[in-house]
Amino acid sequence: MLLLAVSGITALTVGRSSDSAVSQAVIESQQLMAADAAGSLSSSLEQSSHHLRDATALLGLGAAHSPDAALRGLSHSHGTWRGLAAVDPTSGKLLAARGENVPLSRLPQRGGADALQPRLVTLDSGQPRLLSFALLDAAGGKRQLLIASGSLRLPEQKAGRTTFVMDSGGRILAAAGDRAEDSALRKLAGRSGQAEGGANGSRTERRDSAHHDVVGYAPVPAGPDGQDFGLTLATSIRVPEGTAVAGDRFLGLGAAAALLAICLAVTWVLRRWVQRPVLRLHVAARRLARGDLQDPVPAYGSGEAARVSRSLECLRLQLAGASGCDDALKAPSRRRTMRNATLCCAALVTAWSCALPLITLGEGRVPVPAPVVHNQQERTADASDRVRRILGEGVAGLSAVARLTGGTPQQIGKALDTALPRHSTWRSLYLVDRAGNVPEYAGEAPYDMDHKSLLAKVKSGTPALVQLNHDGKVPSSAAVVPVGAGGGQALVAEFRPEALSGVLTRPGIGRAWLVDADDKIIGSNESFFAFDPLPGEDPADGPALTAAAEVRGAHTVEGLGWRVVTRKPMSRLPLASYETRRQTELAALLAFSVAVLCLGWLHLTVLRPLHALERTAAALAAGDTSTVLYPRHHDEVGSIVRSLELVRQQLAAAQADAGASRVAASPRS
C-alpha cells in the first residue's frame, strides 16, 4: 500500500512544472529583488532618524547652541536632509529653519513615548517626507525640538526596471524607473500594495502578445527601533514570451507505471514465498496441537518453510507412535528462500530508486532565462552598494564627530564614549596623535599595528578608508579622518567584520563573498577562513550563476579595490528541469525509505522469528522436550510456537507415562 502511495505521488508530481505564462525562476527572482530593495529602504529610513539623534547628541556635548547655530551644524554634518527646523517643544513656535519648508502643520498632536518617533507625511504636491525628531538643550537653559525632513530614497534603477513604494492602501508614494508613469503598471503595482498578510509575492500580467509585466513586491520591514510605516515596495520588469518551460509529464507517468509493476511483483513474491508458507505452517501446527494426526504434513515450498514442515511431520509421527521420523528429517535444505525473496523485493525497489534520478541527470543543462541572470547581477551590485554605504556612513559619521565637537583633540576625546554606542558597525573608536600613539579610545582595544602609518593616509587632509591587515585570523578595516590643526592627528573608527559580512546575507542570493584587491576573502554570508582565495565551483552543485561587482563610490571607497562575488548553483533555481530532478529524487527517496522500512519490519517480525522457530522445531523433533517454548509475537509465527509448546507438552507427558510404565513393570520382572 505504501508503494502504491509513492506511485501515486510520482504520477502527480514528477514532470509537472510550476511554470505558467512566465518562468517561475523569473518570478522568484523578482520577489527576491523586491525584498532586497525593501530592506535597503528600511535601512535608509532608520539611518535618517539615527543621523539626527547622533548629531544632536554630539552637539549637546559642547556649549548650548542657538537655533540657527544648531541647524547650521546639522546641515554641515549630514547633507541628506531636504529641510531642517528648530521648534519650541512647548508652544510649537518655529524658532529657525533651513532648506525646504518642514510641514509642521501635518504633525499630529501627540505626546508621550511616541512623540519623538519618526513619521511619514505627505506634502500638498503628493510627495512623501520622512520627519525625524530630536531634543537639544538651547541657550538659556531652554530645550528645542529639532526636526529633519527627508525624502524616500529609492535604489538606483537599472535599465528596464521600475520601482514603486506604496502605503497600506495601495497609494503610490514614490516611483523611479523607465516606466514610472505607466498607468497600467502603476495600477498593477498598487494592487500589490494591498496584498494581505504582509508577505512577499508577485503578480504577472500580459501586456501584449509578446511580453508580460512581472511585479515582485515585499513589505518594508520595521527597523531596529520597531518603527513600521506600513509601506510596500514593488519592482517590475517586462519579460518576453517564451521563458516558461513545460515539464515532462510522460516521465512521471512512466515512472509511476514502472513502480506500480514493481509493486505488483513485490506483492506476488511476498505472497508466494513468505505469506502463503507461513499460513500453511500455522494451520498444520494448530492441527497437530488439537490432536489431528491422520493427515501427513506436506513439505511447503523450500528453504525455511520446508525445514519447519519436515520437523512438524516428524512430531506428528512421534505423537502417533509411528516410525519414519528419521526419513522426514533427512536431506534438509539449507537454502533461505524467504530471505532471498525479501532481498529480491528490496533489489527491485532499490533499482527503481536509483534509475529514476539517473534518467534526469542531463535534464538540468538548459538555458537560464536572461532576466534571472540580470537579477543575480543586480543583486550582487546591490550587495556591493550596501558595503559601500557602510563604509561611506562610517566616514560620514566619523567626520560628523570631528566637526560637531569642534575638531579639537581634547573635545573629541571626551566624545568617544558617546559616539561609539551610536554606531553599531564600529568595534573601536580612537584618536591617534602625531607620534602614532593612541591616547584615547572607546570600545575594544585598537588593532595592534604601527598607527603612525594611518596619519600618512590622511596627509592630504581628506578622510580615508584603510584595510589594516592582509593576513591573520580576523580581517580588519577602518575609516580615518584628520583632526587638529594642520591635520596632524587622526580620528579612527575600526569596522566590525561581522557588519560587512552581515550586509551580504540575503535570501536566495547563494554564496556571497567580499574580497580585497588581492582576491582574498574578508567577508562572507557563510563561515569562511580570512584571507583564503575564492573557492572553485563545487562539482556536487553543478553549474552556477556567478556574478561580481566592485565596491564603488567616493574616491576613498574605490581606493580599496574591494569586490563582492556571488555564486548561486543553478540547481537551486525553480526551473522545470531542476524541479523534475528534485521531484524524482524525492520520489526515489520515498520509495527506498518504504523498502527499507517495510522489508526491515518484515525481517524483524517474520524472518528472524521464523529462523528461531526453525531451530526450535528441529530440536523438538530430535527429542528435546525439556525446553519450554515461549511465543514472542502475537501473529502467525507466534501461533506456531504456541502450537509447538502444546505438542512438546504432549510428547513430554507421553514420555513420562512410558517411563512410569517401565518402572511399574520392572519389580514384576
N, C-alpha and C positions, 0 to 999 in steps of 0.2 A: 504493500500500500504506500509506503514511503517512496519507493522508486516510481510508482505511478504519479505521486505528487510532484516529484522532481521532473518527471517527464512533462507534466502539465506546465510547470513553471518555465521549463525550457521552451516549450512551444509558444508561450505567451510573451516571453521577454527577449530571447535571443534573436538578434537580427531586426528588432524593432527600434528604429531611430526616433529620437525625440524632436528631430528637425521638422519644421512645417514649411513656412514660406522662407524663413531665414535660418541659417545655421545656428544651432544652439550655442556654438562656440563664440559667435559674434555677439549674441545676446548676453551671454555671461560676461564677456569682456567689457561690454558697455556698463553692466551693473557694477563691475569692479572699478571701472573708471569713475563712475559717479560716486562710489563710496570713497575713493581716494580724494576726489575734489571736495566732497562734503567734509572729510576730515581736515583738509587744508583750510577750508573756510572757517571751520570751528576754531582752529588754532589761531587764525588771523583775528577773529573776533575777540578771543581771550587775550591775545597779546596787546591789542589796543587798550583794553582796560588795565592790564598789568603795567604797561608802559607809563600810564598816567599815575598810578599808585606808586610805582617805584620812583619816578621823577619827583613826585610830591614828597615822598619820604626823605629823599636826599636834600630837597630844598629846605625841609624843616630842620635839618641839622645845623644850618647856619643861622644868621640873624633873621629877624622877621622881615618879610617882604611885603611891599605894597602890591596891590592887584596887578598894576601894569608891569612891575618888575617880575612878578611870579609868572605871568603869561609870556613875557619876553624870554625868560629862562626855559620855560617848557617848549616854546616854539623852536628854540635853538637846539634843544636836546633830541627832539624827535620831529621829523618833518613829514610824518604820515597823516597828521590830523588836518581836516579841512577847516575847522574853526575851533577857537578856544574862548571861554568866558569865565569870569570870576563873579560869583553871586553871593549876596548876603544870605546865609542859610536861614536866618530868622524871618526877614521881611521878603526875601525873594528879589530884592533890588539888584539890578545889573551894576556891577562895580567897574568892570573893564571887559574888553573883548578884542580879539584879534582874528583875522581871516574871515571866513564865511560866517554869516549870522547863525548862531546856535538857536534852534527852535525851542525857546524856553516856554512858549505858550502851549506846547504839546506835551509838556511834562505832567504826569498825573500827580495829584496832590496826595502823597502818601509818605508816611514816615516809618520809624522802626528799623528793624534789621534789614529790610529790603530797600531802604531809601538810597543806598549807595550802589545798588546792583545796576550793572549796565542794562540798557533797554534800547529797543529798536523803535524808531518813529518814522513817519513818512511826511515829507515836505509837501507843500501845495502842488509842486510840479510832479509829484508821484515818486520822487527818488527817495530811497531809504537812507536813513542816517543812524549810526550806532553812537549812542551817548554814553560816555564813561564819566564817573564821578570820583572825587577825592577831596578830603578836607585838609586845609592848610592853615596854620597859625599865622595871622597877619599882624601888621604893625599895630601897636596899641593894645595888644592882648586879645584882639578880636579874631574870629575864625572866618575863613572864606571858603565857599564851595567852588571848586574848580571843575569845569565841565569841558570835555573834549568831544568834538563831533567828527566822526569818520565815516567813510563810505564803505560799502561792501566790495571788497577786493576779490574779484573772480580770478581763477587761474588763467594763465596765458593760453589763448586758444590757437590750436594748430589749424591748418587749412582743412576745411570740410567739417569742422566740429563747432557745435553751438551749445552754450551752457545757459541754463535758466536757474534762478533762485525764486522759489515760491513760498508764500506763507501757508498756514494750515488750511486756508480757504481756497487754495489754488491760484491766488492772485500773484502775478509775476512782479517781483520787486526789482530784479536786475537781470540783465541778459547781455551776453557777449558772444560774438562769433559771426560767421558769414551770413547766417540766416536768422539773425536775432529778431528781424521784423516780419518774418514769415508767419502770417496769421494762422494757417493750418497747423504749423509746427508749434506755435505758441498755445494753441488750443489743446494739442496732444500733450504738451508738457504740463499745462495747467491741470489736466486730469490726473497726471502723475502726482501733483502736489496734494491731491485729495485722497491719495491711497490710504487705506485704513491699516492700523496696526503699527505704523512707523517702521516698516521693514523695507529692505531693498527689493527692487523689482524692475520690470521692464515693460515696454509697450511697443508694438510693431504695427505699422500702418502702411499700406500700399499707396504710393503717390502716383505712379503711372505704371505702364506695362513693363517697365524695365528697372524700377527702383522701389525700395522700401525705406521708410524712415524708422530707425530703431532708436528708442529713447530708453536709457537706463537712469534710474532715479534712486536716491538714498536720502534718508533724513540726516540733517546736520546734527551730529551728536552734541550732547551737552559737554561743556568744558570741565576742567578740573574743579572749578568752583560750583558746579552743578547748575549753571545758568543755561536754560533751554529756551531758545527763541521760537521753537516750533517751525523751523524752516525746512524745506526740502530742496535738494539740488538735483537737477536733471541735466543730462548731457546727451546730445543727439548726433548721429551721423547718418548719411544716406548710403545705403548698401545696394549694390546692383543685384539683379536677379541671378540666381544660379549658385548661391552659397550653400543652400540646403542640399544634403546628400541623403538619399533614401537608403534604408537598411536592407539587408538580405534576409527576407523572411523565410525563404526556402531553406536557409541554413538551420534556422530554429526548428522548422517543421521536420526536416530530415533528421536532425539530431534527436528530436523527441521521438520520432518513429523508431530510430535505432535503439534508443533506451527502452522504448516500450517492448521491442522484440527481445532485448536482453532481460527485461523484467519477466516476460512470459517464460523464457528459457530458464531463468533462475527459479521461478516458481515450480516448473516441471521437474527440474533436477532435485530441488529440495523435497518436493513431494514424493518423487520416485525413490530417492536413495536415503532419505532421512525420515520423513514423517511416516510413510507407509510401513517400513520395517519396525519402527518403534511402536506404532499402534498394534501391529500384529503380535509383537512380543508381549505387549501389555495384555492382550486378550488371552494369549497362551498361558502366561503366568497366573492370571486370575483363574483360569480353568483348572490348573494343577492345584492351586490353593484350595479350591472348592472340592477337590477330590475326584474330578472328572479325568480318569486316566485311560479311557478307552482309545481315543484317537492319538496317534503319534504327533509329536511337534515337528512340523516340516522345517527345513533349512530356509530361512527367509533371506534371500539375496546372497550377498557375500560380505566378507570383512567382519566388522564388529557384530552386526546383526546375526550373521551365520554362526559365529562362535557362541553367542549367547543362546541361540536356538538349539545348538548341539548340547550345551550344558542343561537346558531345560528338558530336552529329550532324555538325557541320562538320569535326571532327577525323576522323571515320570517312570522310567524303568525301575528305579530303586524303590519308589513308592508302591509300584505294582508287584514288586518282588520278582521281576523278570530279569533275565540276563541280557547281555548285549550292550551294556553301558560302555565298555571299552571300545567297541566298534563305533559308538556315537561320538566319542572324543578323538577318534583317530584323524590324522592329517589336518590339523587345524590351520586354517589360512591366516597369515599374519598381515594381510592387507587391511588397510583402514579406508574402506570405501566411503564412509560418511565424511571423514576428514578431507579426502580428496575431492569429494563432491562440493564441499564447502569452499575449498581453495579454488576450485574451478569457477564457482559463482563469483568469488572475490576477484578473480582474474578478469572475468568478463566485464564487471563494472569498472574495475581499475583501468582496463584497456580503453573503455569509452571515455573515462575521465581524463586520460592522458591524450587521447586522439583529438578530442574536441578543441582544446586550446591550440594544439599544433596546427589545426586547419586554418586558424585565423592569424597565424604568426605574420604572414606577409600582408595582412589586410590594412595595417596601420600606415603604410608608406603611401599616403595620399597628400595632395597639396593642402596646405593650411590656408584658409581664407585670408586675403590680404588685409581686411580690417583687423583681424586678430593679431597679425604681425605688427601692424602700425600701432595698435593699442599697447602691445607689450613694449614697444619702443617708447611710446609716450609715457607709460607708467614708469619706465626706467628714468626718463628725463624728469618726471615729477619727483622721483626719489632723490635724484641729484639736486633738484631745486630745494627740496626740504633740507638737505645737508647744507646747501648754500645759505638758506635762511638762518639755520642755527649759527653758522659761522658769522654771517653778517650781523645778526642780532647780538652776538657776543661782542663784536667790535662796537656796535652802536651803544649797547648798554655800558660797555667799559668807557667809551667816550663821554657818555652822559654822566657817569660817576665823576670823571675828571672835571667836566665842565660845571656841573651843578654844585660841586663842593668848592669851587673857586680855583681849582687847579693847583693848589699848593700841596706839597707832600704832607705837611702837618695835618691839613684838613682831610686829605684823602685817607691818611692812616686812621683817623677817627671814624671814617665812613665804611671801612671794610666790613666790619661785623654787621652793619645794617644792610649793605648792598648784597652780600653773598647769599643769604637765605631767600632773596627775591629772584634769584636766577637758578633754576633747577638744573640747568645744563653745566654749571660751573662746579668743579670739585675743590678749587683753591683760588684764592684771590690775594695777591700780594704786591708789594711795592719793591722795586729794585733801585738801589741808589747808584751813584756814579761809579762806585768801586765794584759793583756787581753783587753786593750783599743784599740780604732780604731783611730789612729792619722791622717790617710789619707784615703779617699775613693773617688770613682768616680761612677757616676750613681745614682741609687736610694739608699735610706738610708739602711744600713745593717740590717739584721734580728735582732730583739730585743731578745738577749739571752746572756748567760754568755760566751763570746768569749774565755775566758781562757781555756774552755774545748776543743776548737779546737786545741790549742797547744799540748794537750795530744795526739791527734790523729796522730801527726807527730813527736813524740818524737824520733822515730827510724831514723828520717832523710829522710824518703821516703814520697812521696805525698800520699794523702788520699782523698777518696770521702765520704762525710758525709751527712746523712739525718738530717736536722736541727730540724725538728718537727715531731711529731706523732699525732697531733691533731690540731684543728684550721680550719680556712676557706680556707687557701691557703697553699698547700704543698711547702716546701722549701728544697732545697738541694744545696750542694756546693762542689767545688774542693778546696783542701788545699795543699799548697806547702811550706815546711820550707825554710826560708831565714835567712840571718845573720850568724854571727859566732856561730858555735855550734847548729844552728837551733833553736835558742831561740825565733824567731819571725816567723810569717806565713803570706803568701800572699793567700787571699781567693777570689774566684770568685763564686758568687751565680748564679745558673741557673734560667732562666725564666721558669716558669711552662708550659707556652704555647709552649715552644720549645720542651719539652719532649712529650707533647700531640700531637704536630704537626707531628712528625715522625710516629705516629700511624695511621694517616689519609691516607688511600689508597682505591681506588675504589674497590668495590666488596669484601672487607675483612670482612664485617659485623661490629659488635660492638667490639671494642678493648679497653682493659684497661691495665694500668700499675699499678701493685700492689706492695706494700712493703713486707718486711719479715713477717708482721702480716696479710697479705692478705687484707690490706686496700687500697682503690683506691687513687692513687696520680696522675693519668693522664688518659685521655680517648680521643677517637676521636669524642665523643659527649659530651653534657653537663653532669656534674656529681657533686656530693657533695663530697668534700675532706674527705678522711679517712672513707668513708662508706664501708661496706663489699660488696663483689661482689653480684650483684642481681641474683636471680634464673631465670630459663628459663620462658619466657612469654608463658602461655598456648595459647594465641591467635596466636603466631607464629608457634606453633607446635614444633616438634623435631628440633634440631640444631646441626651443626658441631661445637664442642668445642675443642680448641687446646690451649696449654700453652707452653711457652719456657722461660727458665731462662735467665737473662741478664748476660752473661758470658764474660770473657776476662781476663784482668790482675787481679792480686790479689786485687787491690783497687776497681775494679768493682764488683767482686764476693762477696766481704765482705758486700755489701749492701743487698743481698738476694732478689733482685727485680725480678719480673716475668712479662711477657706480656701474657695476656689471651685474646683470640678472640672467638667470638660466632657468627656463621652465620646460620640463620634459613634455613633449607633445602627447605622451600617453595620458597626461592629466587633463587634456582638453576634451570637452564634450563633443568630439567628432564622431560621426556614425561608425566609422571603422573601429575606433578605440572603444566606443561604447559596446560594440559587438564583442570585442575581445574581452572586456571586463565582464560582460554578461556570460560568455562561455566559460570564463574562469570561475565565476560564481556557481554556475550550474555544475561544472566538473567537481568543484569542491563540495557542493551539496551531495552529489551522487557518491563521491568517495567517502564522505562522512557517514552517509547512510549505510554503505557497505561495511565500513569498519564497525559502526555501532551495532548494526543488526547481526552481522555474522559473528562479531565478537560476543554478543549476547548469546547467540546460538551455541558457540563453543563453550561458554561458561555454564549454561543451563542444560545443555543436551549432550554435547560430545564428551566433555570431560567427565560428567557423572556416568555416561554410558561406558566409558573406558573403565572406570572404577567398578561398575556393575559387571562388566565382562570378567574382571579378575575375581570378583566375589562369587559369581555363579560358577566359574571353573573350580574354585577352591571348594565350594559346597558340593559340587558334583564329584570331586575327588575324595570326599569323605569328611571334610572339616565341618562338623556340626556343632562345635563348641563356640564358634564366633557368632555373637548376636549381630544381626543386621539392622541398622538404623536408617530409615529414609531421610534424606536431607532436603528433598524438594517435593512440593505438593503438585506433582504433574505426572505424566505417564511413566517417566523413569522412576520417580518415587513410588508409584503404584507397583511397578515390577519388583522393587526392593521389598516392599511390604509383603507381596505375594511370596517372594523367596524366603522371607522370615517365617511365614506360616509353613512353608514346605520344610524349612530347617527344623521347626518345632515338631512336625510330624515324623521326620526322619529320626530326630533325637529320641522321641517317645518310642518309636519302633525299636531303635537300638537298645533303649533301656528295658523294654519288655523282653526283647530277645536275651539280654544279659540276665534278667531276673529268671527267665525260664531255664537258662543253663545252670544257674546257681541252685534252683529248686531241684533240678534233675540230678545234680552231682551227688548228694548223700545216698539216693536210692541205688545209684550205680555202684 
